[in-house]
Amino acid sequence: MTRLRLLTPDAQYPDDAEIERVTAGELVDWDIHRERSFERLPEAVLRGCDAMVVWHEMPVTREMIARLERCRIIVRAGVGFDHIDLEAAAAAGIPVCNTPDYGTSEVADHAIALMLTLRRGIGSYHRNLMASPQEGFDHARAPLLARLRGKTFGVVGLGRIGIAAALRAKAFGMRVLAYDPLVSRGTEIAAGVDRCDRLEELLAQSDVVSLHCPLTPQTLKMIDAGRLAQMRPHAVLINTARGAIIDIDALLDALRKGTIAGAGIDVLPVEPPSPEDAIARAYANGADPIVGERLFVTPHAAWSSPESVADARRLSVETAMQFLREGSLRNLVNSPSAAPLSGVA
C-alpha cells in the first residue's frame, strides 16, 4: 500500500488530529494547519496532498485549487460548501463531498433554543437580573413572551435539519408550515407538515420563521426589507443556516422599527464580524436596546457539541479514505469532468 498525505488547512480542533489519524490509519501522513488564507500555507503542502479535508474558515478558491497538483478529493468536514469553488474543482477533475450526517440534532435544537430564548424571555430575564436582582425579579420584563402552543412555525428549507426542527416545533403543539421548491412533493406529508408553494405565503402566516436552506445565488439576501415587511409584526426570525441569506442591515432596521418583533441568528455574512459591521457595532457598547431583548446572536455554534465535532472529524476522513482506497464516493456535491485515479497500490 502506498502512503498517502492528507491536508487540513483550517483545522477546528485543538489536538494534533487524533481522531483523523486513527480513522485514516497508519499509512497516512497529515499536514494540519489553522489558517484562513491558502497563501499562508507552504507551497509544497498544497502541491503534495492526496486529499484535503476542509472546515469553514478558509475559502477554497480557484487559485488554491490550481495548486493542488496531486489532490484527488476535497471533503468538507461539515455541511455547507458555499466557500468552495465547486466549478473549479470539477474542472480540475476533483470531486467535492460534504458531511451532512452530523450535527442535525444540534442545529435543530439550537433553532428551537433561539425561539425559546425569545418567546420565553430567557435572555431578557437574565439581562434584567444581572442589572438588579431585586428590580429585575419581574416576570413582566420580557417583551416577546408568548405561548407557543397553537402558534405557526414556518420552516424555510425542508431537508434533514428543517424536518428535525419541524418535528421539535410540533412537539410544542405548533402548526408547521414548510417552503422548499427543491424537495419533491410529498416530503411535507412524510414530515407531517403543511406545504407552502410561495415563500410569501409562509412569511405572512408564521409566528416564527426558521431558516434551514443553503446559500445559493437564489437565496443570497433572500430575506430582505421587502420579505421582512411581509412577516407579522409579532413574528420572530431564526437563522441557523447561512448568514448571507439575510440582509443584516434590513434586519436591524426591521427590529428597530418594529416591522418584526425579534431575531435569533447563529450565522453572519462575515465571520467573525469586523468592528465596522452593523452587528458588531450593535453589540460592542452594550447600549443598543434591541440587543439581549429582541436580538440574540450566537457565534456559528448551532452545530457544535463534543459529539458532533467528533462525528464531523471521523465522517469526513472516512469519506476521503473511502474514495482514495475504494474509488467510491458519498455525498458528492459537484460534477467532476474527469475523475482522477482513486485506487492505491
N, C-alpha and C positions, 0 to 999 in steps of 0.2 A: 504494500500500500504506500502510495506517495504521500509525503507530508503536505499538509495544506496550511495556508496562512489566512486568517480572518482578521478583519479590521472593524473596530467600533470607534468612530471618530468623535462621538459626543456622549460618552457613557453617562448614565444617570444613576449610578450606584457607587458607593464609596470603596468597595473592595477591589481586588485585582482579578475581576471576572471569575470568581469562584464557581458560580452556577454555570457560566458559559463553558469553562474548561471541563467540568465534569460532564456536561451534556455533549460536548463535541468529541471528547475522547482524547487519548494521549497523542495521536498523530496530527494534532492541530496546534499550531503556534498562533498566538494572539498579539495584536497591537492595539492597546487600549489607550485612547486619548479622551480628553474632556475639553474639546474646543468648540467654537461656534462658527468658525470660518475655515474652509478647507485650505486656504493659503497658509495657515499656521501648521499644517501637517507636513512632515518630511516627504519630499517627492518620492523617495524610494518606497515609503509605506503605501502611498496611493498606487503606485505602479506595480507593486508586488503582491497585493492581496488577491486571493482567490474568491473571496466573498466579503460583503460588507453588511454588518448589522447596525442599523442606524436608529437613533431615537428621534426627538423632535427639535433638538437645539440647533442643528446645522442644516441649512439649505443644501440639498443635493442638486447642484446646478449642472447645466450643460458643460460648463468649463471644468467642473470637478469630474464629471463622468468621462470627459475626454482623456483624463489622466489614468483611468482605471484600465490599464493595458491587459491585465490577466483576469479581472473580476468577471465571474460567471453569473452572479446573482446578487441582488440587493434586497435585504429583508428589513422591513420597518418593524422595530420592536414596539408595536402599538398599532393603532387603528388608522388614524388619519395620515394621508400621504400627500397632502397638497403642497408640501415643501420639497417634494421630489419631482424632478423633471421627467415625467413618465415617457414623453415622446423621445427625448434624447437617449434615455436608457433603451427604449425599444429600437431606436435606430442603430444603437451600438450592439444590439443583439443580447441585451442584458434583461432578463426577467426581473420584475419587481413584485414582491409579495408583501402582504401585511400580516398582522397577527390579531385577527378580530375576536379570537376565542379567549380573551382575557378581559377583566375589568368590567364586564357587563353589569354585574350586580352592583359594583361600587358606583358606577356612573349613574345608574338608575336610582340608587339610594341617595346619592348626592343631590340629584334633581329634586327628589321629594324633600330632602332635608332643607334645601333652599326655600322651597314652598312653605314648609312648616316654620322656618325662621321668620318669614314674612307674615304668614297668616295666623300664627300662634304667638307672635310678639316676642319671641325668644331674644332676638338681638336688642329690641327696644327695652325690654325689662332689664337685661344685663347692663346696657348703657346707663340707664337711669339709676340703677342700684349702685353702679360704680361711682356715679357722681354724688349720690347721697343715699346710704342705706335706709334712712328714715323717710325723706321726701320721695325717694324713688320706689318705696314699697306701696305701689299704687297700680292696681290692675287696669285702670283706665288709661294708662300712658302708652299703650300700644296702638298706633294709628291704623294699622291694617288688620286688626283682629277680626276673624270671621270664621263661621262654621264651614267645614269642608264638605260634610255630607250633603248631597243634593246639588253641589256646585258642578260646573263643567270644566274638565281638564282637557285642553287641546294639545295633541301631540303632533309636531311637525317632523315627519320622518318616522316611518313605521318599520324600521329594521329591528335587529335584536334588542338594542338598548331602548328604542322607542316602545317596543312591545313590553319590555321589562318595566319601564316607567308607567306605562298604561295599566298593567296588572296591579302595580302598587297603588295607583290612584283609585282603581276600582275597589281595592280593599278598604279604602277610606269612605266608600259609599258615593264616590263621584261618578258622574256620567263622563264618558271618554269619547272625544271626537279625534279623528286622525286625518291628516292630509299628507299624502305621498304619491305623486304622479308616477313614480318609478316602480312601485310594487304592484304585483298583479292583483286584479280584483278578486276578492275572496279572502285576502290576507286579513282584512278587518273582521271577517266572520270568524276566522280561526282565533283571532285575538279577543273576540267578544266586544268590539268597539264599533262605533258608527263612523262611516267614511264621509269626508267632505271632498267634493271634486274641485273646489276652489279654495285657495288659502284665505281669501277674504271672508268666505263663509265661516271658516273656523275661527278667525280672529273676532268676528262680530258676535259669536256665541259663547266664547270661552271666558271663564273667570280666571283661569291660569293657562298660560301658553308656554309649553316646554319644547325647546328646540333640540332635535336629535338627527339632523341632516348633515351630510358632508358639505365642505366648502367647495363649490364649483363656480364657474362663471355665472351660472343661473342663480346661485344662492348668495353670491357676494353682495353684501348690503341689502339683502332681501327684505330685512326688517328695517325700513327707512321711515322718514317722517310720515309719509302717506300711509304706510301699513300700521304704524303706531296709532295714527288717528282713527283707524278702523277698529281698534280694540276698545273694550269697555273702559270707562273712566276708573272703575274699581278693580280692574284686572291687574295681574302681575305677570311679568315675563321672566322665564327661566332659560338660561343658556349654558349647557354643558357640552356643546358641540364644538364650534369654531368661532373665534371672536369676531372675525370679519363678516359673519352672517348678519351682524347688527351694525347699523350706522351709530357709532357710540355718541357722537355729538347730538344726533337726533334723539337718542335715548335719554341723555341727560336733560335735554331741553324738554322732552315729554314729561319727565319726572318733575322737573321744576315748575312746569305749567299745569300739572295735574291732568295731563292727557291720559296717562295711565297711573296706577297707584304705586307700583313698586317693581323692582327688578332684582333678581339674584343671578349673577353671572360668574362663571368659573373660568372663562376664557376671554382673551383680549386680542385685538388685531395685531398688536406688537407686544411680545412678552420677553422680559418684563417691560412695563411701560417706561418710556423716557420721562424725565422730570417735567417736560412740557406737555405731555399728553393730558387730555382733559380729565381722565380717570385719576391720574396721579395727582393732579392739582386739587381735585375734589377731596382726595384722601390725605394730602400732605399736611394741611394745617389743622385738620380735625374740626374745623368750624363750619363746614358745609352742612346745612341742616338735613339734606337728604341722606347723607352717609350714616349708616348704622340705624337708620329708621326706615327708609324707603329704598335704599340701595345697599346691597351686600355683594362684595367681590371676594372670591377665593382664588388662590394662586395656581390655577390649572391643576387642581388637586383631586378632581372628581374621580379619576381613575385609580388613585393611589391607595394602597394598603400593602402591608408586607406580603400578603398572599398574592395580590395582583401583580406587584413588581416581580416577584419570583416567577409567576406564570409567564409574564411578558419576556423575561430573560430566557427562560427554558424553551418556550414555544418558538421564539424567533430563531434560536440556534438550531432547534430540531428542523425547522423549515429549510434553513440554509443547508444543513448537512444531508437532509433527505434528497435534495437536488444534486448536491455535489457527489454523493455516493451512489444514488439510485437513479438519478435523472428524472424524478417525479416532482411535480410542482403542486403546491397547495396555496390557496388564497392569492392567486395571480391577479394583479390589478393593472397590468399593461399588456401590450401585444408585441413582444419582441419579433423583429423582422427576420432574424436568423438566430435560432437558439445556439449558444455556444456549447462546446463539448462539456458534458456534465459528469461523465464517469471518471473514476480514478483508477490508476493501475494498481 
